[in-house]
Each structure stands twice: as C-alpha cells, then as structure tokens.
Amino acid sequence: MQKEDQIIGMLEKVMSKQDEHSQKLDEHTRILNEHSQKLDEHNQKLDEHSQKLDNHESTLQEHGQILTALRSGQEHLKAEVDGMKISNAKEFGELKEGWKNTSTYLEVLRNDTFTNKLDIQKMKETMN
C-alpha cells in the first residue's frame, strides 16, 4: 500500500500543479482576450484614420488640380496683359506723335488767326 499511497500522493501533486497551470492558463487567456480586444479597437481606429487620410489625399489632389488650373489661367492672363501693355505703348506712341503734329497745327492756326485779326483790324481802320 505504501507504493499506492506514494503514487496517489504524486498524482495529487500533479493534479494540484495541473490545476495551478490551468488557472494560470485561464488568466493568460483572459489577458490575451483583453489584449485582442484592445488590438481590435486600435485596428478600428487605424482604419478610421486611414479612411480620413484617403479623404484628405483626394482633397489635396483636387486642390492641386485647382491650383494648377489657376496658375495656368494666371499665366494666360499675364500674357494677355503683357500684350495689352505692348499694344497700349504703341498706341500711346502714335497718340504722342499725333499730339505733336496737332500742337504744330494749332500753333500755325493761332499764327494764321492772329494775322487774319490784324488784317481785319487794318481793314476796319481803313474803312473808318
């Protein structure tokens, strides 16, 4: 019987250790489940952030296209304004030249008018 008691004692120790290990395994399983839940929550948050980043990326691409179009339009308008400046400068030069001619004509006209007034005055004096 002594051997049987020893075997039973050893089996009880093994079962006791097995119960301890089962409790530790259960505790570790619970902890792992908690961590898995936290990881799932973090994955969900990361997915949400990824979706927001995708939305921001598409918005930035749209803004980039708008800026490119604006730059293109601005360059086109600048070219038009430069062309208008050149055209206006030419027209201004022509007007300035015409003004010089008009100024000369006005001076000649003033001299002729003065001469005519003198002639009229002389005629009036001779008629009186």
C-alpha positions in Angstrom: 0.0 0.0 0.0 2.8 2.3 0.5 3.6 2.4 -3.2 0.0 3.1 -3.9 -0.1 5.9 -1.4 3.0 7.3 -3.0 1.5 7.1 -6.4 -1.7 8.7 -5.2 0.3 11.4 -3.5 2.3 12.0 -6.6 -0.9 12.1 -8.7 -2.5 14.6 -6.3 0.6 16.8 -6.6 0.5 16.5 -10.4 -3.3 17.3 -10.3 -2.6 20.2 -8.0 0.1 21.5 -10.3 -2.2 20.9 -13.3 -4.9 23.0 -11.5 -2.4 25.8 -10.9 -1.3 25.7 -14.5 -4.9 25.6 -15.7 -5.6 28.7 -13.6 -2.6 30.4 -15.0 -3.6 29.4 -18.5 -7.1 30.8 -17.9 -5.7 34.0 -16.5 -3.4 34.3 -19.5 -6.3 33.5 -21.9 -8.3 36.3 -20.2 -5.4 38.7 -20.6 -4.8 37.7 -24.2 -8.5 38.2 -24.9 -8.4 41.7 -23.4 -5.3 42.5 -25.5 -7.0 41.1 -28.6 -10.0 43.4 -27.9 -7.7 46.4 -27.4 -5.9 45.5 -30.7 -9.2 45.2 -32.4 -10.1 48.7 -31.1 -6.8 50.1 -32.3 -7.2 48.4 -35.7 -10.6 50.1 -36.0 -9.2 53.5 -35.1 -6.3 52.9 -37.6 -8.9 52.0 -40.3 -10.8 55.2 -39.5 -7.6 57.3 -39.7 -6.6 55.6 -42.9 -10.0 56.5 -44.4 -9.6 60.1 -43.2 -6.1 60.2 -44.8 -7.5 58.8 -48.0 -10.2 61.6 -48.0 -7.5 64.2 -47.3 -5.4 62.8 -50.1 -8.2 63.1 -52.6 -9.0 66.6 -51.3 -5.3 67.6 -51.7 -5.3 66.2 -55.2 -8.4 68.2 -56.1 -6.8 71.3 -54.6 -3.6 70.6 -56.6 -5.6 70.4 -59.8 -7.4 73.7 -58.9 -4.1 75.4 -58.2 -2.6 74.1 -61.5 -5.7 75.4 -63.4 -5.4 78.8 -61.6 -1.7 79.0 -62.4 -2.4 78.3 -66.0 -5.2 80.9 -66.1 -3.0 83.4 -64.4 -0.2 82.8 -66.9 -2.6 83.2 -69.7 -4.0 86.5 -68.2 -0.4 87.7 -67.6 0.4 87.1 -71.3 -2.7 89.0 -72.3 -1.9 91.9 -70.0 1.7 91.9 -71.4 0.3 92.0 -74.9 -2.1 94.8 -73.9 0.8 96.8 -72.4 2.8 96.5 -75.7 -0.3 97.4 -77.7 -1.0 100.4 -75.4 2.6 101.5 -75.6 2.4 101.5 -79.4 -0.9 103.4 -79.4 0.4 105.9 -76.9 3.5 106.4 -79.1 1.2 107.0 -82.0 -1.0 109.4 -80.0 2.0 111.3 -78.7 3.3 111.7 -82.3 -0.2 112.8 -83.3 -0.3 115.3 -80.4 3.0 116.8 -81.6 1.5 117.2 -85.1 -1.7 118.7 -83.6 0.3 121.0 -81.5 2.2 122.2 -84.5 -1.0 122.7 -86.5 -2.5 124.6 -83.6 0.5 126.9 -83.5 0.2 127.5 -87.2 -3.6 128.1 -86.9 -3.0 130.5 -84.0 -0.5 132.5 -86.1 -2.9 132.5 -89.1 -5.7 133.6 -86.8 -3.6 136.4 -85.4 -2.6 137.5 -88.9 -6.2 137.4 -90.0 -7.2 139.5 -87.0 -4.6 142.1 -87.8 -5.8 142.2 -91.4 -9.4 142.6 -90.3 -8.3 145.4 -87.9 -6.4 147.2 -90.7 -9.5 146.9 -92.9 -11.7 148.3 -90.2 -9.3 151.3 -89.7 -9.2 152.0 -93.5 -13.0 151.8 -93.7 -13.5 154.3 -91.0 
